[in-house]
Structure formats: structure tokens, C-alpha cells
Amino acid sequence: MAEPWPDRPVVDLRFEMAPDLASASGREVVEFTPDLDTCELVFRSWVNKPATALAGSALAVTGVRVDGRDVASTDVPAGAPEGAPGTLVEVPLPECLAAGETVTAELAFDLVLGEQVNERVGSSAGAEVAWFATAFPLLAWERGRGWERGPAVPVIGETAVSEDFALRSLEVVAPSGYDVLGTGAADGTEEGPDGTTTHSFTAPAVRDVAVAVGDLDVAERTVGGTRVHVGLDREVEQAGPQDWLDQIEESTGGLVDLLGPLPYQDLWVVVLSSQSSGIEFPGALQFGDVDPGQRRGLVTHELAHMWFYGWVGNDQGEHPWLDESFATFAQSVADGDGPSYAELADGDAPPVGGSMSYFAEGFRRPSDVYYDTVYTLGGAALVEARERVGAEAFDAALAEYVATNAHSVVVPEDVEESFADLPEVLEVLREVGALS
């Protein structure tokens, strides 16, 4: 199994919640050692993408210091709606940085959590809960490639990319009495003098951070060596925390049989009355208050992202099939169901390997076409490929792909390399336009 990048960034994050949970002030410290020369730092403010910004959420960087000195930063729209802060923050360095040298950046930022946003960043006054993920300036470096600057697009889905970083500390300061779900291992609490409590977390290697704060119904269970923490807001109606834990345990069993042990020692899951689906983060999940009939497939799919995007990273905007098609494939195999490839592969579908920008620009209902192509057809193609070469051979190559590419950001060529001895697999992926 590949080890985390030894020179991965080291991050300290702190969120101080407003009493009404509708906003937070934040501070981030990043120690960054690039593997290529650079004369700038680039961060992404994904809260400002169309789906969340138009719903009232926002992230604004209010100050930047580099190695203890105040520096200017440039806010670039990069797909953000008009009037919203940009999704791209550029920080010219006072002095260029050679590969292997370390710089420390400190960023202050303000976070606004829109009311009842059906996305990764929001709050609900009625349910007394806030949730936010990818809600800090995310360092946009890719090893061997440099800075990622792709635009946000008006397509429902994830567009982030990040190398693993060491989350040295995550601190969430919240009104005392509220529960806090974080990322990584819980590292204790400290009572403040002003009616607040600081909740601390730490993680050795993650590529994103998710948090939920509020009046939650929390339950915990150990599943296959992973501590699973589930919290439901008080307006969730369809099921209780034990029902969700039961489904997580069931879904985990099928995925572990296919992919090996869950990659994280802690898994934090929040179920929200304001959401309608599921969103994945390394070691954390957000779910909506879905009908029982939807729960199994949704849970299995989002759990599969612990391996595909969490463990084996990718640029979700440029190559979304590398996590969504593989997660749908794993869901289909683990649950024993899924659409038929023969019924889907009619030759007229858009390419599975299309970027989020491709789907945003060419279709009247881009989110629907994106889902039908990247999730459904891409997942079915991988199931078909497995059937053509046999489960044993396919699963061995898949295990090698995961082990080789853990803690990295993959590109389609990595799939080609791992399945090079199984040309029928590559043939199927070319049939659907996942590979060129």
C-alpha cells in the first residue's frame, strides 16, 4: 500500500461558530512544501460555486500572511455567480519558492451558512444545526502538475481536487451543549469562559474536512475496526441513528469484501432534514432524510467514495468518472444490483470521461445528463468489464490500482496502467469514452 506523501501539507483549522450557527469565522495555517518551483499560492473557495452561492452560502478570505508578513491576495471569479466571492484565491509570494522549500501561510476567512441549503454548506434555524464541508481555503496543488484552476460550473456534483494533507488540528468552537461531528479522531474538548466549548480533531492524511454542529441525536458503533459516529438533526423523520448504523454496517460488509478494510479509523456521518441525497468526504458523509427504500443504495455509494476520492483521489471537475463511476460500480457489486450495460451502451451517449465543464456547456439539462452518463453508464461499464474478464482477475487488478494509487491524485492513465494486462477492460472503457 502506498504511503502518504512525506512532504504533504500540514494544516491547522479553526472555526468559531456564531451563536445562531448561521455563520463562522475561520483561521487556517498551512505549511506547504511543493515538489515544483512556484512563485505563488493558490487556494479554492468551493463554497462560492453556483449551487451553494446562489443558495446563500459564502466564503470570503479577509487576510493572508506568508511567513509572518501580510501579503495581498487576488479573488478570481472562476465560475462563481456574479456578486459572490470568487472560487479562486491567488497569493503572490514575496519570494519564489524552490521545490523542497517550505512556506507557511495563514489565512483568515468568514463563512456564511445559507438557510436550509440542499448542499454541503448550510444551516437550519428550525433544526438548530449547521453543516459545512470543503468550507475553507483549500490548497489547490497537485504533485507533479502544480496549481489547479478549473472553473466552478452549474452542474450538481463535486468539482474539488486536493492532495492529502496532515490535519494537525481541527478546532470547532461552538455554543456549549451542541454536538460537533468532525473529521479524523476526536482529540478532546475544552470549556471556554463564554459559554462555548472547543472540540478538537486530528487526522494523519485527508484531502478535505467536514463538520456538523448542533442539536443532534448521536449514536456510535464500531464497524470492521472503524469508529462510526452518526448524528441526526432533530427534524429528521424517516429513521433513527441505529437504523442508519445498521445500514452502514450492512453496506460496509459488501464493500470490504470487494475493496478491503475501510480506509479511515473514524467515520463521521450527519443526517440532515434539509438535504435530499448524499455527499462524500474523506472519513465523513452527509445524508438527507431519505425514504427507507433509497437508503441502501445511497449509503453503499457514498461509502464507496471512502476508497474512490477519499483514499484514491482525483480531480472531480476534470475527471469525475474516476470517483463516481468507480463508486457506482462498487455499489452495484456490493449490493448485487444495478442497470444493465447492454441496455445503456447504445453508442449515442456522451463520453463517460467528459469533464464537468463539458457537461455544463453542451446540454439543456446538464446535471441529469452528467448523472446518467458518469454515474450510471460509467458504473455499468465497469461491471460489464468485470464480467468479461472474470471477477477474480478484475478484482486483483482493482486491488493493485487502489494500493498503488492510495494517497495520490490519479488520472485516466493510471487506470490504463493498472488494467494493462486486461485489454478487454480497457476496450469497454474506450467504448463508453472513459478512455481515449
C-alpha positions as CSV (number, residue, x, y, z in Angstrom):
1,M,0.0,0.0,0.0
2,A,1.3,3.4,-1.0
3,E,2.2,5.7,2.0
4,P,1.1,9.3,2.3
5,W,3.3,11.9,0.7
6,P,6.1,12.6,3.2
7,D,6.1,16.3,2.4
8,R,2.3,16.7,2.3
9,P,1.0,20.0,3.6
10,V,0.3,20.4,7.3
11,V,-2.9,22.2,8.1
12,D,-4.4,23.7,11.3
13,L,-8.0,24.8,11.0
14,R,-10.2,26.7,13.5
15,F,-13.9,27.6,13.1
16,E,-15.6,29.8,15.6
17,M,-19.4,29.4,15.3
18,A,-21.8,32.3,15.7
19,P,-24.4,31.7,18.4
20,D,-27.2,31.1,15.8
21,L,-24.9,28.7,13.8
22,A,-25.6,30.7,10.6
23,S,-22.0,31.8,10.2
24,A,-18.5,31.2,11.4
25,S,-15.1,33.0,11.4
26,G,-12.2,30.8,10.4
27,R,-8.4,30.7,10.6
28,E,-6.2,28.3,8.6
29,V,-2.5,27.8,8.8
30,V,-0.8,25.8,6.1
31,E,2.8,24.6,6.0
32,F,3.5,23.8,2.3
33,T,6.5,22.2,0.7
34,P,6.0,22.0,-3.1
35,D,7.6,19.4,-5.3
36,L,7.9,22.0,-8.1
37,D,9.1,25.6,-8.1
38,T,6.4,28.2,-7.6
39,C,6.1,31.9,-7.2
40,E,2.5,31.9,-5.8
41,L,0.0,30.0,-3.7
42,V,-3.5,29.1,-5.0
43,F,-6.5,28.2,-2.9
44,R,-10.0,27.2,-3.8
45,S,-13.1,28.6,-2.1
46,W,-15.6,26.0,-3.3
47,V,-18.4,27.3,-1.1
48,N,-18.7,30.0,-3.8
49,K,-19.6,27.6,-6.6
50,P,-23.1,28.3,-8.1
51,A,-25.1,25.6,-6.3
52,T,-24.1,26.9,-2.8
53,A,-23.5,30.6,-3.5
54,L,-26.9,31.1,-5.1
55,A,-28.5,29.4,-2.1
56,G,-27.0,32.0,0.3
57,S,-23.7,30.4,1.4
58,A,-20.3,32.2,1.0
59,L,-16.7,32.1,1.9
60,A,-14.6,35.3,1.9
61,V,-10.8,35.4,2.7
62,T,-10.2,38.5,4.8
63,G,-6.5,38.4,5.3
64,V,-3.4,36.5,4.3
65,R,0.1,36.3,5.9
66,V,3.1,34.4,4.5
67,D,5.9,33.6,6.8
68,G,4.6,36.2,9.2
69,R,4.2,39.0,6.7
70,D,1.0,40.5,5.5
71,V,0.5,39.9,1.8
72,A,-2.1,40.8,-0.8
73,S,-4.3,38.2,-2.4
74,T,-6.5,38.3,-5.6
75,D,-10.0,37.0,-5.6
76,V,-10.8,35.4,-9.0
77,P,-14.4,34.5,-10.0
78,A,-13.5,31.2,-11.8
79,G,-17.2,30.3,-12.2
80,A,-18.6,31.9,-9.1
81,P,-22.0,33.7,-9.7
82,E,-22.0,37.5,-10.2
83,G,-21.8,39.3,-6.9
84,A,-20.4,36.3,-5.0
85,P,-16.7,36.0,-3.8
86,G,-14.6,34.0,-6.3
87,T,-13.8,30.3,-6.2
88,L,-10.1,31.0,-6.7
89,V,-7.7,32.9,-4.4
90,E,-4.3,33.7,-5.7
91,V,-1.5,34.7,-3.4
92,P,1.8,36.0,-5.0
93,L,4.8,35.0,-2.8
94,P,7.2,37.7,-1.7
95,E,10.0,35.4,-2.9
96,C,9.7,32.5,-5.3
97,L,9.8,29.0,-3.7
98,A,12.1,26.3,-4.9
99,A,10.9,22.7,-4.9
100,G,11.6,21.2,-1.4
101,E,11.5,24.6,0.4
102,T,8.7,25.2,2.9
103,V,6.4,28.2,3.3
104,T,3.8,28.9,6.0
105,A,0.6,30.7,5.1
106,E,-2.0,31.9,7.5
107,L,-5.5,32.8,6.1
108,A,-8.4,34.4,8.0
109,F,-11.8,33.9,6.4
110,D,-15.5,34.4,7.1
111,L,-18.1,31.7,6.4
112,V,-21.8,32.3,5.8
113,L,-24.1,29.2,6.0
114,G,-27.2,29.7,3.9
115,E,-30.6,28.6,5.4
116,Q,-31.6,25.1,4.5
117,V,-29.2,24.7,1.6
118,N,-29.6,21.3,-0.1
119,E,-25.8,21.0,-0.5
120,R,-22.6,20.7,1.5
121,V,-22.7,24.0,3.3
122,G,-25.7,25.3,5.1
123,S,-27.7,25.8,8.4
124,S,-31.2,25.3,9.7
125,A,-32.6,27.6,12.4
126,G,-35.5,25.3,13.0
127,A,-33.4,22.2,13.4
128,E,-30.6,24.0,15.2
129,V,-27.9,22.6,13.1
130,A,-25.1,23.8,10.8
131,W,-23.1,21.7,8.3
132,F,-20.1,22.6,6.3
133,A,-17.5,20.8,4.2
134,T,-14.8,22.0,1.8
135,A,-15.6,25.2,3.6
136,F,-12.1,26.7,4.0
137,P,-9.5,27.9,1.5
138,L,-8.4,24.5,0.0
139,L,-4.8,24.4,-1.2
140,A,-5.1,23.6,-4.9
141,W,-1.7,21.9,-5.5
142,E,-1.3,18.6,-7.4
143,R,2.1,16.8,-7.2
144,G,4.0,16.9,-10.4
145,R,1.4,19.2,-12.1
146,G,1.2,22.3,-10.0
147,W,-1.9,24.5,-9.4
148,E,-5.4,23.5,-10.3
149,R,-7.5,26.4,-11.6
150,G,-10.6,24.8,-13.3
151,P,-13.8,26.8,-13.1
152,A,-16.8,26.0,-10.9
153,V,-19.8,25.1,-13.1
154,P,-23.6,25.0,-12.6
155,V,-23.8,21.2,-12.5
156,I,-24.8,19.4,-9.4
157,G,-21.8,17.5,-8.2
158,E,-18.3,17.8,-6.7
159,T,-15.5,19.7,-8.5
160,A,-12.7,19.7,-5.9
161,V,-9.2,18.3,-6.1
162,S,-6.6,18.2,-3.3
163,E,-3.6,16.2,-2.3
164,D,-3.7,14.6,1.1
165,F,-2.7,16.9,3.9
166,A,-1.9,16.2,7.6
167,L,-4.7,17.7,9.6
168,R,-2.6,18.6,12.6
169,S,-5.6,20.2,14.3
170,L,-9.2,21.0,13.6
171,E,-10.9,23.1,16.3
172,V,-14.6,23.9,16.3
173,V,-15.7,26.5,18.9
174,A,-19.4,26.1,19.4
175,P,-22.1,27.0,22.0
176,S,-21.8,24.6,24.8
177,G,-24.5,21.9,24.7
178,Y,-24.3,21.4,21.0
179,D,-22.8,18.2,19.5
180,V,-20.0,18.5,17.0
181,L,-19.1,15.9,14.3
182,G,-15.7,16.5,12.7
183,T,-13.0,14.8,10.6
184,G,-10.4,12.4,11.9
185,A,-10.0,11.3,15.5
186,A,-11.7,13.3,18.3
187,D,-9.0,14.9,20.3
188,G,-10.9,16.2,23.4
189,T,-12.9,19.2,24.3
190,E,-12.2,22.3,26.4
191,E,-14.8,24.5,28.0
192,G,-14.5,28.3,27.4
193,P,-15.4,31.1,29.8
194,D,-18.0,32.5,27.4
195,G,-20.5,29.6,27.2
196,T,-18.6,27.9,24.4
197,T,-16.8,24.6,24.0
198,T,-13.8,23.9,21.7
199,H,-14.0,20.5,20.1
200,S,-10.7,19.2,18.6
201,F,-9.9,16.6,16.0
202,T,-6.8,15.4,14.2
203,A,-6.1,13.2,11.1
204,P,-2.8,11.9,9.6
205,A,-3.9,12.2,6.0
206,V,-7.1,13.6,4.5
207,R,-7.9,15.7,1.5
208,D,-10.9,17.6,2.8
209,V,-12.7,18.5,6.1
210,A,-16.3,18.2,7.0
211,V,-18.1,19.5,10.2
212,A,-21.6,19.4,11.6
213,V,-22.7,21.3,14.7
214,G,-26.0,21.4,16.5
215,D,-28.7,19.7,18.5
216,L,-28.0,16.2,17.2
217,D,-29.2,12.7,18.1
218,V,-25.8,10.9,18.1
219,A,-25.0,7.2,18.3
220,E,-21.8,5.3,17.7
221,R,-20.7,1.8,16.7
222,T,-17.5,0.1,15.7
223,V,-17.8,-1.4,12.2
224,G,-14.9,-3.5,11.0
225,G,-12.4,-1.6,13.1
226,T,-13.8,1.8,12.2
227,R,-15.5,4.0,14.8
228,V,-18.7,5.2,13.1
229,H,-20.4,8.3,14.6
230,V,-23.9,9.1,13.3
231,G,-25.8,12.3,14.2
232,L,-29.3,13.2,13.1
233,D,-30.8,16.7,13.3
234,R,-34.0,16.9,15.3
235,E,-36.3,17.3,12.3
236,V,-35.2,14.1,10.6
237,E,-38.2,11.8,10.4
238,Q,-37.6,8.7,8.3
239,A,-35.3,6.8,10.6
240,G,-33.2,6.9,13.8
241,P,-29.5,6.7,14.3
242,Q,-29.5,3.0,14.9
243,D,-31.3,2.4,11.6
244,W,-28.5,4.4,9.8
245,L,-25.8,2.5,11.7
246,D,-27.4,-0.8,10.7
247,Q,-27.4,0.2,7.0
248,I,-23.8,1.5,7.2
249,E,-22.7,-1.8,8.7
250,E,-24.5,-3.8,6.0
251,S,-23.2,-1.7,3.2
252,T,-19.7,-1.8,4.6
253,G,-19.6,-5.6,4.6
254,G,-20.2,-5.8,0.9
255,L,-17.7,-3.1,0.1
256,V,-15.0,-4.6,2.3
257,D,-15.4,-7.9,0.6
258,L,-14.6,-6.1,-2.7
259,L,-12.1,-3.4,-1.7
260,G,-10.6,-4.3,1.6
261,P,-10.9,-2.6,5.0
262,L,-12.4,0.9,5.3
263,P,-9.5,3.3,4.9
264,Y,-10.3,5.5,7.9
265,Q,-10.3,4.8,11.6
266,D,-13.2,7.2,12.2
267,L,-16.3,7.9,10.0
268,W,-18.5,10.9,10.8
269,V,-22.0,10.8,9.4
270,V,-24.6,13.6,9.7
271,V,-28.2,13.1,8.5
272,L,-30.0,16.4,7.7
273,S,-33.6,17.2,7.2
274,S,-32.6,19.9,4.7
275,Q,-30.8,17.6,2.3
276,S,-32.2,15.1,-0.2
277,S,-29.2,12.9,-1.2
278,G,-25.7,12.2,-0.1
279,I,-22.2,13.8,-0.3
280,E,-18.9,12.2,0.4
281,F,-15.7,13.5,2.1
282,P,-12.7,11.6,3.4
283,G,-13.8,10.0,6.6
284,A,-17.2,11.8,6.6
285,L,-20.6,11.8,4.9
286,Q,-23.7,14.0,4.7
287,F,-27.0,12.4,4.0
288,G,-30.5,13.7,3.5
289,D,-33.6,12.4,5.3
290,V,-34.3,9.9,2.5
291,D,-37.0,7.3,2.3
292,P,-36.1,3.8,3.6
293,G,-36.2,2.4,0.0
294,Q,-33.4,4.8,-1.1
295,R,-31.2,4.3,1.9
296,R,-29.3,1.2,1.0
297,G,-28.1,2.2,-2.5
298,L,-27.3,5.7,-1.3
299,V,-25.3,4.6,1.7
300,T,-23.3,2.0,-0.2
301,H,-22.5,4.5,-3.0
302,E,-21.3,7.2,-0.6
303,L,-19.3,4.7,1.5
304,A,-17.6,3.5,-1.7
305,H,-16.2,7.1,-2.0
306,M,-14.0,6.4,1.0
307,W,-11.9,4.4,-1.4
308,F,-12.6,6.4,-4.6
309,Y,-11.9,10.1,-3.9
310,G,-11.0,9.7,-0.3
311,W,-8.2,7.1,-0.5
312,V,-7.5,7.3,-4.2
313,G,-8.0,11.0,-5.1
314,N,-8.9,12.6,-8.4
315,D,-9.8,15.9,-9.9
316,Q,-13.5,15.7,-9.6
317,G,-14.0,18.6,-12.0
318,E,-11.8,17.3,-14.8
319,H,-12.1,13.5,-14.4
320,P,-15.3,12.9,-12.4
321,W,-15.7,9.4,-13.7
322,L,-12.6,8.3,-11.7
323,D,-14.6,8.5,-8.5
324,E,-18.3,8.5,-9.5
325,S,-18.1,5.6,-12.0
326,F,-16.0,3.5,-9.7
327,A,-18.2,4.3,-6.7
328,T,-21.3,3.3,-8.7
329,F,-19.5,0.1,-9.8
330,A,-18.6,-0.8,-6.2
331,Q,-22.2,-0.1,-5.1
332,S,-23.6,-2.4,-7.9
333,V,-21.2,-5.2,-7.0
334,A,-21.6,-4.9,-3.2
335,D,-25.4,-4.6,-3.3
336,G,-25.8,-7.1,-6.1
337,D,-27.9,-4.9,-8.4
338,G,-27.5,-2.2,-11.0
339,P,-28.5,-1.2,-14.5
340,S,-27.7,-3.4,-17.5
341,Y,-24.8,-2.3,-19.6
342,A,-26.4,-3.8,-22.7
343,E,-29.4,-1.5,-22.2
344,L,-27.3,1.6,-21.7
345,A,-24.5,1.3,-24.3
346,D,-26.3,2.4,-27.4
347,G,-23.3,4.4,-28.8
348,D,-25.1,7.7,-28.7
349,A,-24.3,8.6,-25.1
350,P,-21.8,11.4,-24.2
351,P,-18.4,10.3,-23.2
352,V,-18.1,8.9,-19.7
353,G,-14.7,10.7,-19.5
354,G,-16.2,14.1,-20.0
355,S,-15.3,16.9,-17.6
356,M,-17.8,18.8,-15.5
357,S,-17.3,21.8,-17.9
358,Y,-18.1,19.6,-20.8
359,F,-21.5,18.6,-19.3
360,A,-22.2,22.2,-18.2
361,E,-21.8,23.6,-21.7
362,G,-23.4,21.2,-24.1
363,F,-26.7,20.1,-22.6
364,R,-30.1,21.6,-21.8
365,R,-30.3,19.6,-18.5
366,P,-26.6,19.1,-17.7
367,S,-27.0,17.6,-14.2
368,D,-29.3,14.9,-15.5
369,V,-27.0,14.0,-18.4
370,Y,-24.0,14.1,-16.2
371,Y,-25.6,11.7,-13.7
372,D,-26.9,9.3,-16.4
373,T,-23.5,9.2,-18.1
374,V,-20.8,9.4,-15.5
375,Y,-22.6,7.6,-12.7
376,T,-25.0,5.1,-14.4
377,L,-23.2,4.3,-17.7
378,G,-19.7,4.5,-16.2
379,G,-20.6,2.3,-13.3
380,A,-22.4,-0.2,-15.6
381,A,-19.3,-0.3,-18.0
382,L,-17.0,-1.3,-15.1
383,V,-19.4,-4.0,-14.1
384,E,-19.5,-5.2,-17.7
385,A,-15.7,-5.2,-17.8
386,R,-15.5,-7.3,-14.7
387,E,-17.9,-9.8,-16.2
388,R,-16.0,-10.1,-19.4
389,V,-12.6,-10.9,-17.7
390,G,-13.9,-12.6,-14.6
391,A,-14.3,-11.3,-11.1
392,E,-11.0,-12.8,-9.9
393,A,-8.8,-11.1,-12.5
394,F,-10.7,-7.8,-12.4
395,D,-10.7,-7.6,-8.6
396,A,-6.9,-8.4,-8.4
397,A,-6.2,-5.5,-10.8
398,L,-8.5,-3.2,-8.9
399,A,-6.8,-4.1,-5.7
400,E,-3.5,-3.2,-7.3
401,Y,-4.9,0.1,-8.6
402,V,-6.1,1.1,-5.1
403,A,-2.9,0.0,-3.3
404,T,-0.6,1.7,-5.8
405,N,-2.6,5.0,-6.0
406,A,-3.6,5.5,-2.4
407,H,-2.9,9.0,-1.1
408,S,-2.4,10.4,-4.6
409,V,-4.4,12.2,-7.3
410,V,-5.0,9.8,-10.2
411,V,-5.6,10.5,-13.9
412,P,-7.0,8.1,-16.5
413,E,-3.6,6.9,-17.5
414,D,-3.3,5.3,-14.0
415,V,-6.4,3.2,-14.8
416,E,-4.8,2.1,-18.1
417,E,-1.6,1.1,-16.3
418,S,-3.3,-0.9,-13.6
419,F,-5.5,-2.8,-16.1
420,A,-2.9,-3.1,-18.9
421,D,-2.9,-6.9,-18.6
422,L,-6.7,-7.0,-19.1
423,P,-7.2,-5.4,-22.5
424,E,-10.9,-6.3,-22.5
425,V,-11.4,-3.9,-19.5
426,L,-9.7,-1.1,-21.4
427,E,-11.8,-1.9,-24.5
428,V,-15.1,-1.5,-22.6
429,L,-13.8,1.8,-21.1
430,R,-13.0,3.1,-24.6
431,E,-16.4,2.0,-25.9
432,V,-18.0,4.5,-23.4
433,G,-15.5,7.2,-23.8
434,A,-13.9,6.9,-20.4
435,L,-10.5,6.4,-22.0
436,S,-9.4,7.7,-25.3
